[in-house]
Amino acid sequence: MYSKEFKDLLAKLRPVIGDMADAFWLAVLLDPGQEKDIRAVAQALATELLDEGYVGRHILLEPPPGDKTKGEYPLGTVTYADRPGHLFGLRENDLPQHIVILGRSGAGKTNVGYLLVWNLLRAGKPFIILDWRGNYKHFLNTPEGKDVLLFPLGEAESLSFNPLKPPVNLSENQRQAYLRDIVSVICTTYLPGHHLLSTRGVEYFFLKALEFLGAERGKPITFNAIRHYTEGYPADSREKDWKVSALNILFKLTTGPIGRLVNSDSATTLADVLDKPVILELPGLGSETDRELFTQTFLLWLYYYRLAEGRSQTFKHAVVIEEAHNLFLRRAGDEQSVHDLILRQMRDLGQALVLLDQNPSLLTIPALGNTGVTICMNLKHGDDVEAAGKALTLPRENWDYIGRLPVGHAIVKLPDRWVSPFLVQFPQFPVSTSFKTPQTVRKDSRSPSLKRTVEELRSALNEAIRALPEPDRRENKEQEIGARERSLLLDIAKHPLSVITERYQRLGWSAHTGTKLKQRLLEKDLIEQEKVSVPDGSVTLLKLVSQGKGLVESWGIKVKALPKNASLEHEYHKELATRRYRQMGYNVQKEVPIGDGKAVDLVATKDGKRVAIEIETGKSDVQANIKKCREAGFDEVVVVRTTHGENRS
């Protein structure tokens, strides 16, 4: 019976050799005794076509067909064995199922975020970016980002967000559930690791204040009001510690940048900008704990906001979350937070979440397991590699691929479209090095310098677009080129002087199969054939035309050009002469210069004897060639006539 190693080898070869891999498989099934011989052939093919010797160099993951990878939001190119293939893009129905983008710092994770945001801008889709590091403001300087709103949170003239004000149109039960969830998030954020009784005691104070203030006043409750209530509350001996802890939290929520954000009277609220492209910069909030509080309460508020709107299968809005472990942090005992539950339920509400993080081992199981699309770039730590490998359903023996990924490459899992992970290369998104605030942009939007900046950036963006294959033209071309046609094109590129019988034998094809595939490539104007005369008849050679050469080079294969002014016939006979003289024990050199800009096709040397060999196809001056060789002092001059054999002088 076939071995697992043989099966894995055929799986690696199949994207390149197509049906031939199936033929190898079937042959071994019918006659297991052939496995050794067939495996040797397959290994030779892997070495030739995949550069896969005894030490594997490439990340070899079977690529999906083009119709499985294309989407309305193009991000990169599927690759296999360093050969670019189909366009990779997200589809609209991928987004509400959520996306997780993983990768160590510097691997290209944020660059993928840029590409996704740029696609959302081009499509006119609203989004909010929770920008932990101030990485996204450059979009304001792009033509597509002219309507982007930037809010540096915590500043006096910025956005206001009162988490204690529930979204509109909630039922009374939903409203009460929302407030209790908000209180729970506040306490677990500011009292991490505290004794459960202490946390519950602080929650008790908050809920008591909400009950009192809700009955006392018919307007939204603020943290300032809760602080005032708590300061005046006559706590008994058991409640004193709870009161102190509650006042500690409330002091943070009523002072500093976070206090300005959650107690602001600004006219612009989150509900006002949900239909626009928005960047919320978090560095101005100060501590990571305050940033975490905002992101956690915002996501909870957004969930209830969508819940009030009702179920939707239509993609409405995206939230891009940098440093996602601050929201979806794995806790001891695999305890799930309210946000893990939200992640599951958001997909039915038309709301997309895009999570970016450098340490998947810190993320909760729901954050890794309940996201529809997983994009994993290079990771270093073993725990992170293991967590990502499991999220990708990558076989354990291939987990080392994750640590070998080059910058800008990722292993991608699309569970609804293709069962196995595959490799994608992402183009570098051009980031403007100069940034102007929204106010400055509005003031001098007609200035020549800004126009130049916009024009330069537009040019850079167009280069990024061109780095991705054209969806229509490239996809159609890829669909036209089958695996065996691709193998024939690659063979022509690597062995330009082989006759067709040698090609078919090398590729393991019958004459009938080879002729059929050759005819397909001729009809697609990718190759041309040429009959070359030999002393006992003629042979057929195949040559890539410009379109075929361009296609092969787009796969990352360098196509060697013929010498200047040389024909295929001339080069074929030169190769035959080279082989013949080497068989006779000569050392043979090609295109040997002899001075005055002249050269001899071949020079064969043996035991001090130097023979000049010129190939004559009837298109050059034979006597002049003989003369130049005699003047150069060769012991013998041989003229190989392509139709009548050799003449010696």
C-alpha positions in Angstrom: 0.0 0.0 0.0 1.2 3.5 -0.7 3.1 5.4 2.0 2.1 8.7 3.6 5.3 10.3 2.2 4.4 9.3 -1.3 0.8 10.7 -0.8 2.2 14.0 0.5 4.7 14.2 -2.4 1.9 13.9 -4.9 -0.2 16.5 -3.1 2.6 18.9 -3.4 3.1 18.2 -7.1 -0.6 18.2 -8.1 -1.0 22.0 -8.4 1.8 22.0 -11.0 1.4 18.7 -12.9 -2.3 18.3 -12.5 -3.8 15.0 -13.7 -0.3 13.3 -13.9 -0.4 13.2 -10.1 -3.7 11.3 -10.2 -2.2 8.9 -12.8 0.7 8.2 -10.5 -1.7 7.6 -7.6 -3.9 5.2 -9.6 -0.9 3.3 -11.0 0.3 2.6 -7.4 -3.1 1.6 -6.3 -3.3 -0.9 -9.2 0.2 -2.2 -8.7 1.8 -1.3 -5.3 5.1 -2.8 -6.5 5.5 0.2 -8.8 5.6 2.7 -5.9 9.4 2.8 -5.7 9.9 3.6 -9.4 7.0 6.1 -9.6 8.1 7.8 -6.4 11.6 8.3 -7.9 10.0 10.0 -10.9 7.7 12.1 -8.7 10.7 13.2 -6.6 12.6 14.2 -9.7 9.7 16.3 -10.8 9.5 17.9 -7.4 13.1 18.8 -7.6 12.8 20.2 -11.1 9.4 22.0 -10.8 9.2 22.9 -7.1 12.9 23.2 -6.3 12.0 20.7 -3.6 15.1 18.6 -2.9 15.9 16.6 0.2 15.5 19.8 2.3 12.2 21.4 1.5 12.7 25.1 0.7 9.2 26.3 -0.2 6.0 26.6 1.8 3.8 24.2 -0.3 0.1 24.5 0.4 -2.3 23.5 -2.3 -3.9 26.6 -3.9 -7.6 26.8 -4.5 -9.1 27.4 -7.9 -9.5 31.0 -9.0 -13.3 31.0 -8.5 -12.7 30.1 -4.8 -10.3 32.9 -4.0 -11.5 36.0 -5.9 -13.7 38.6 -4.1 -15.0 42.1 -4.2 -12.2 43.3 -1.8 -8.9 42.3 -3.5 -6.0 42.0 -1.0 -3.2 39.9 -2.6 -2.1 37.0 -4.8 -2.2 33.3 -4.1 1.2 31.7 -4.5 2.7 28.3 -4.9 6.4 27.4 -5.0 7.2 31.1 -5.6 4.8 31.2 -8.5 2.0 33.9 -8.3 -1.4 32.5 -9.2 -5.0 33.7 -8.6 -6.1 36.9 -7.1 -7.2 36.6 -3.4 -10.0 38.8 -2.2 -12.6 38.9 0.5 -16.3 38.8 -0.3 -19.0 40.8 1.2 -20.5 37.8 3.1 -17.0 37.1 4.6 -17.1 40.3 6.6 -20.0 39.7 9.0 -18.4 36.4 9.9 -15.4 38.3 11.2 -11.7 38.3 10.3 -8.6 37.7 12.4 -5.2 38.9 11.2 -2.2 37.5 13.1 1.5 38.2 12.9 4.5 39.3 15.0 5.5 43.0 14.8 7.1 43.7 11.4 5.5 40.8 9.6 3.0 42.9 7.7 -0.1 42.5 9.8 -1.0 46.2 9.8 -0.3 46.4 6.1 -3.1 43.9 5.5 -5.3 46.1 7.7 -4.4 49.1 5.4 -5.4 47.1 2.3 -8.7 46.1 3.8 -9.5 49.6 4.9 -8.6 51.0 1.5 -11.0 48.5 -0.1 -13.8 49.6 2.3 -13.1 53.2 1.3 -13.3 52.4 -2.4 -16.5 50.5 -1.8 -18.1 53.3 0.2 -18.5 51.1 3.3 -18.6 52.7 6.8 -16.2 51.5 9.5 -14.6 52.5 12.8 -10.9 51.8 13.4 -9.9 51.4 17.1 -6.3 52.7 16.5 -4.1 51.9 19.4 -0.9 53.2 17.9 -2.0 56.1 15.6 -1.2 54.0 12.5 -4.1 54.9 10.3 -4.3 58.7 10.1 -2.4 58.7 6.8 -5.7 57.7 5.1 -6.8 61.3 5.4 -4.2 62.2 2.8 -5.5 59.7 0.2 -8.0 60.6 -2.5 -10.3 57.7 -1.2 -10.1 59.0 2.4 -11.4 62.5 1.8 -14.5 61.8 3.9 -12.7 60.0 6.8 -13.3 61.4 10.2 -10.4 61.4 12.7 -11.2 61.7 16.5 -8.2 61.8 18.9 -10.1 60.5 21.9 -9.7 62.3 25.3 -9.2 65.8 23.8 -11.6 68.5 24.8 -12.9 69.0 21.3 -13.5 65.4 20.2 -16.1 62.7 20.4 -18.3 62.0 23.4 -19.3 58.6 24.6 -21.3 57.9 27.7 -21.4 54.2 28.3 -24.2 54.6 30.8 -26.6 55.9 28.1 -28.1 52.8 26.5 -28.7 52.7 22.7 -32.2 53.8 21.7 -35.1 51.4 20.9 -34.1 48.8 23.4 -36.8 47.0 25.4 -36.8 47.6 29.2 -35.3 44.2 29.8 -32.5 44.8 27.2 -31.8 48.2 28.7 -31.4 46.8 32.2 -29.2 43.9 30.8 -27.0 46.5 29.0 -26.4 48.5 32.1 -25.5 45.4 34.1 -23.1 44.3 31.5 -21.5 47.8 31.4 -21.0 47.7 35.2 -19.5 44.2 35.0 -17.1 45.3 32.3 -16.0 48.4 34.3 -15.3 46.3 37.4 -13.4 43.5 35.7 -11.3 46.1 33.7 -10.3 48.2 36.7 -10.2 45.3 39.3 -8.5 42.5 37.4 -7.5 39.6 39.6 -9.3 40.9 42.6 -11.2 38.6 44.9 -14.6 37.8 43.5 -16.4 39.2 46.6 -14.6 42.6 46.3 -15.6 42.8 42.6 -19.2 41.9 43.4 -19.2 44.5 46.2 -18.2 47.3 43.8 -20.8 46.1 41.3 -23.3 46.4 44.1 -22.4 50.0 44.6 -22.7 50.9 41.0 -26.0 49.1 40.5 -27.4 50.7 43.7 -26.4 54.2 42.3 -28.0 53.4 38.9 -31.2 52.3 40.6 -31.4 55.5 42.7 -30.4 57.9 39.9 -32.7 56.3 37.4 -35.7 56.7 39.6 -34.6 60.2 40.8 -34.0 61.7 37.4 -35.4 61.0 33.9 -32.3 61.9 32.0 -29.1 60.0 31.2 -26.9 59.0 34.2 -23.3 60.2 34.2 -20.2 58.9 36.1 -20.0 62.3 37.8 -23.5 61.7 39.2 -22.6 58.2 40.4 -19.5 59.6 42.1 -21.5 62.3 43.9 -24.0 59.7 45.0 -21.3 57.2 46.2 -19.4 59.9 48.1 -22.5 60.7 50.1 -23.6 57.1 50.7 -23.5 56.1 54.4 -21.6 52.8 54.1 -21.7 50.4 57.0 -18.5 48.5 58.2 -19.0 45.7 55.6 -19.4 48.2 52.7 -16.6 50.6 53.5 -13.9 48.7 51.5 -16.3 48.3 48.6 -17.0 52.0 48.7 -13.3 52.9 48.7 -12.8 50.6 45.7 -15.8 52.1 43.9 -14.6 55.7 44.5 -11.2 54.7 43.2 -12.7 53.6 39.9 -15.1 56.6 39.8 -12.2 59.0 40.3 -10.5 57.6 37.2 -13.8 57.8 35.2 -14.4 61.5 36.1 -10.8 62.9 35.6 -8.2 63.0 33.0 -8.7 62.0 29.3 -11.0 59.1 29.9 -13.1 61.4 32.2 -13.4 64.0 29.4 -14.5 61.3 26.9 -17.2 59.6 29.0 -18.6 62.8 30.6 -18.3 65.1 27.6 -21.1 67.3 26.4 -19.8 67.2 22.8 -22.5 67.3 20.2 -20.9 64.5 18.2 -21.6 61.0 19.6 -20.8 57.5 18.3 -24.3 57.0 17.1 -23.8 60.1 14.8 -20.8 58.5 12.9 -21.8 54.9 12.4 -22.6 55.6 8.8 -19.2 57.1 8.1 -15.6 56.0 7.8 -14.1 56.9 11.2 -10.7 56.6 12.9 -10.7 56.7 16.7 -7.2 57.3 18.0 -6.7 55.8 21.4 -3.2 57.0 22.5 -4.6 60.2 23.9 -6.5 58.3 26.5 -3.3 57.5 28.3 -3.0 54.2 30.1 -3.8 50.9 28.4 -6.4 50.2 31.1 -8.3 53.4 30.1 -8.0 52.4 26.4 -9.2 48.9 27.2 -12.2 50.3 29.1 -13.3 52.4 26.2 -12.9 49.6 23.6 -14.7 47.1 25.8 -17.7 49.4 26.6 -17.8 50.7 23.0 -18.1 47.1 21.6 -20.8 46.3 24.2 -22.7 49.4 23.3 -22.4 48.6 19.6 -23.7 45.1 20.1 -26.8 46.4 21.8 -27.2 49.1 19.2 -27.3 46.4 16.5 -29.5 44.2 18.6 -32.1 47.0 18.7 -32.0 47.1 14.8 -32.7 43.4 14.6 -31.2 40.6 12.6 -29.6 41.3 9.2 -27.8 39.1 6.6 -26.5 42.3 4.9 -23.0 43.7 5.8 -23.6 47.1 7.4 -20.4 48.2 9.1 -16.9 47.1 10.1 -14.9 47.6 13.3 -11.1 47.2 12.9 -9.6 46.3 16.3 -5.8 46.6 16.8 -4.3 44.9 19.8 -7.3 42.6 20.0 -6.1 40.8 23.1 -7.2 43.7 25.1 -10.8 42.8 24.2 -10.5 39.0 23.8 -7.9 38.1 26.4 -7.6 34.4 27.3 -8.2 33.9 31.0 -7.4 31.2 33.5 -9.8 28.2 33.2 -10.9 29.3 29.7 -13.4 31.6 31.3 -15.4 33.4 28.6 -16.2 37.1 28.7 -19.2 39.0 27.6 -17.3 39.9 24.4 -16.8 36.3 23.5 -20.6 36.0 23.5 -20.9 39.2 21.5 -18.4 37.8 18.8 -20.7 34.8 18.3 -23.9 36.9 18.0 -22.6 39.9 16.0 -22.5 37.8 12.8 -26.3 37.7 12.7 -26.6 41.5 13.0 -24.6 42.6 9.9 -21.7 43.9 11.9 -18.1 42.9 11.0 -15.2 42.7 13.4 -11.6 42.6 12.1 -9.2 41.5 14.9 -5.5 42.2 14.6 -3.0 40.8 17.1 0.6 39.7 17.4 0.1 37.0 20.0 -2.7 34.5 19.1 -1.8 32.5 22.3 -3.3 35.4 24.3 -6.6 35.4 22.4 -9.6 33.5 23.6 -10.7 30.3 21.8 -13.9 32.1 20.5 -11.8 34.9 19.0 -9.7 32.3 17.1 -12.4 29.8 16.4 -15.5 31.9 15.7 -13.8 34.2 13.1 -14.6 33.2 9.5 -11.4 34.2 7.8 -8.0 33.7 9.4 -4.9 35.4 8.0 -1.7 34.4 9.7 1.7 36.0 9.0 5.0 35.2 10.5 5.1 34.2 14.2 8.0 33.4 16.4 7.0 32.1 19.8 6.1 28.4 20.1 2.8 29.1 21.9 1.7 31.6 19.2 2.7 29.1 16.4 0.6 26.4 18.1 -2.4 28.6 18.6 -2.3 29.9 15.0 -1.7 26.4 13.6 -4.8 25.1 15.3 -6.8 28.1 14.2 -5.7 27.4 10.6 -6.3 23.7 10.9 -2.8 23.3 9.6 -1.4 19.8 10.0 1.0 19.8 12.9 4.0 18.7 10.7 3.5 22.0 8.7 3.4 24.3 11.7 7.0 25.3 11.0 5.7 27.0 7.9 4.3 29.8 10.1 7.8 30.7 11.4 9.2 30.6 7.9 6.8 33.0 6.3 8.5 35.9 4.6 7.4 39.5 5.4 4.2 40.3 3.5 3.2 36.6 3.1 0.4 34.8 5.1 -1.3 31.5 5.4 -5.0 32.0 4.9 -8.0 29.9 5.8 -11.3 30.4 4.1 -13.6 27.8 5.7 -16.6 28.5 3.6 -14.8 28.4 0.3 -11.8 26.0 0.6 -11.1 23.3 3.1 -7.4 23.7 3.3 -5.1 26.7 4.2 -3.1 28.3 1.4 -0.4 30.9 0.9 -1.0 34.5 -0.1 1.4 37.4 -0.9 0.2 40.9 -0.1 1.5 44.0 -1.8 3.0 46.8 0.2 0.4 49.6 0.8 1.9 53.0 0.1 1.9 55.1 3.2 2.2 58.9 3.0 5.1 60.0 5.1 3.6 63.5 5.7 0.4 64.0 7.5 -1.9 67.0 7.7 -4.6 67.3 10.3 -8.2 67.5 9.0 -8.3 71.2 9.8 -5.1 71.9 7.8 -6.4 69.9 4.9 -9.6 71.8 4.7 -7.8 75.2 4.8 -5.3 74.7 2.0 -7.1 72.0 0.0 -6.5 74.0 -3.2 -2.8 74.6 -2.7 -0.4 73.3 -5.3 1.7 71.4 -2.7 -1.3 69.4 -1.5 -2.3 68.7 -5.0 1.1 67.3 -5.7 0.9 65.2 -2.5 -2.5 63.8 -3.6 -1.2 63.1 -7.1 1.9 61.3 -5.8 -0.2 59.2 -3.5 -2.7 58.4 -6.2 0.2 57.2 -8.4 1.5 55.1 -5.5 -1.9 53.6 -4.9 -2.2 52.7 -8.6 1.1 50.9 -8.3 -0.3 48.9 -5.4 -3.3 48.0 -7.6 -1.1 46.9 -10.4 0.8 44.7 -7.9 -2.4 42.7 -7.7 -3.4 40.8 -10.9 -6.2 42.3 -12.9 -9.3 40.4 -11.8 -10.9 40.0 -15.2 -7.9 39.5 -17.4 -5.8 37.5 -15.0 -8.6 35.3 -13.7 -9.8 34.5 -17.2 -6.3 33.6 -18.3 -5.7 31.5 -15.2 -8.9 29.6 -15.9 -7.8 29.0 -19.4 -4.4 27.5 -18.4 -4.8 24.0 -17.0 -2.2 22.2 -14.9 -0.7 20.2 -17.7 -0.7 23.2 -20.1 1.2 25.0 -17.4 3.7 22.1 -17.1 4.3 22.3 -20.9 4.9 26.0 -20.8 7.4 25.6 -17.9 9.2 22.8 -19.8 9.5 25.0 -22.9 10.9 27.8 -20.8 13.5 25.5 -19.0 14.4 23.4 -22.1 14.0 25.7 -25.1 16.0 23.4 -27.5 14.3 20.1 -26.8 12.3 18.4 -29.6 8.7 17.5 -28.8 9.4 13.8 -28.5 11.9 14.6 -25.7 9.4 16.9 -24.0 6.6 14.4 -24.0 8.9 11.7 -22.6 10.2 14.0 -19.9 6.6 14.9 -18.9 5.4 11.3 -19.0 2.9 12.0 -21.7 1.8 9.9 -24.7 2.2 11.5 -28.2 -1.6 11.9 -28.3 -1.8 13.8 -25.0 1.2 16.0 -25.8 -0.1 16.9 -29.2 -3.5 17.8 -27.8 -1.9 20.1 -25.1 0.5 21.6 -27.7 -2.5 22.5 -29.9 -4.3 24.2 -27.1 -1.3 26.5 -26.4 -0.9 27.2 -30.1 -4.6 28.2 -30.3 -4.1 30.5 -27.3 -1.2 32.3 -29.0 1.2 31.4 -26.2 3.7 29.3 -28.2 4.7 28.7 -31.8 6.3 25.6 -33.4 9.1 25.5 -35.9 10.2 22.6 -38.2 13.9 22.3 -38.2 15.8 20.4 -40.9 18.2 17.6 -39.9 20.2 15.3 -42.2 17.6 12.5 -42.1 14.4 14.6 -42.1 13.1 17.2 -39.6 12.2 17.7 -36.0 9.7 20.0 -34.3 10.7 22.7 -31.7 8.4 24.8 -29.6 9.0 28.4 -28.7 7.3 30.8 -26.3 5.9 33.9 -28.0 5.8 37.2 -26.2 2.4 36.6 -24.5 3.5 33.1 -23.4 6.8 34.5 -22.1 5.0 37.2 -20.2 2.7 34.6 -18.6 5.6 32.3 -17.5 7.6 35.2 -16.1 4.5 36.3 -14.1 4.9 32.9 -12.3 8.3 33.9 -11.2 10.2 31.9 -13.9 13.0 33.6 -15.7 12.8 32.9 -19.5 16.3 32.8 -21.1 16.4 34.7 -24.4 18.2 33.4 -27.5 21.5 35.1 -28.5 21.0 38.3 -30.5 20.1 37.6 -34.2 20.1 33.8 -33.6 17.2 31.6 -34.8 15.8 28.6 -33.1 17.1 26.4 -36.0 20.6 27.9 -35.5 20.6 27.3 -31.7 19.2 23.8 -32.1 22.0 22.7 -34.4 24.6 24.4 -32.2 23.3 22.4 -29.3 23.5 19.1 -31.4 27.1 19.9 -32.4 28.0 20.7 -28.7 26.7 17.3 -27.6 28.4 15.4 -30.4 31.9 17.0 -29.8 31.6 16.5 -26.1 30.8 12.8 -26.7 34.1 12.7 -28.6 35.9 14.0 -25.6 36.2 17.7 -26.6 35.9 20.6 -24.2 33.3 22.9 -26.0 32.8 26.6 -25.5 30.0 28.7 -27.1 30.1 32.1 -28.7 33.9 32.5 -28.3 35.1 36.1 -29.2 38.1 36.3 -31.6 38.6 40.1 -31.7 37.2 43.0 -33.8 33.7 42.3 -32.4 33.7 38.8 -34.1 32.9 35.5 -32.5 32.8 31.8 -33.3 29.7 29.7 -32.7 31.6 26.9 -31.0 35.3 26.2 -30.1 36.1 22.5 -29.4 39.5 21.8 -27.7 41.2 18.4 -27.2 44.8 17.5 -26.7 45.9 21.0 -27.8 43.9 20.9 -31.0 41.5 23.8 -31.4 38.5 23.3 -33.8 36.3 26.3 -34.8 32.7 25.2 -35.5 30.3 27.5 -37.4 26.6 26.7 -37.9 25.3 27.5 -41.4 21.6 27.9 -42.0 22.0 29.6 -45.4 21.5 33.1 -44.0 25.2 34.1 -43.5 28.4 34.5 -45.6 30.0 31.0 -45.3 33.3 32.0 -46.9 33.7 35.1 -44.7 33.1 32.9 -41.6 35.7 30.4 -42.7 38.2 33.2 -43.4 37.8 34.8 -40.0 38.4 31.4 -38.3 41.5 30.7 -40.3 42.9 34.2 -39.5 42.2 33.5 -35.9 44.6 30.5 -36.1 42.4 27.5 -35.5 43.8 24.1 -36.4 40.5 23.1 -38.1 37.4 24.8 -39.2 34.1 22.9 -39.4 31.0 24.3 -41.0 27.8 22.5 -40.0 25.2 22.9 -42.7 21.8 22.4 -41.2 20.6 20.4 -44.2 23.7 18.7 -45.6 25.9 17.7 -42.6 29.4 19.0 -42.1 32.1 20.5 -44.3 35.7 20.5 -43.0 38.4 22.9 -43.9 
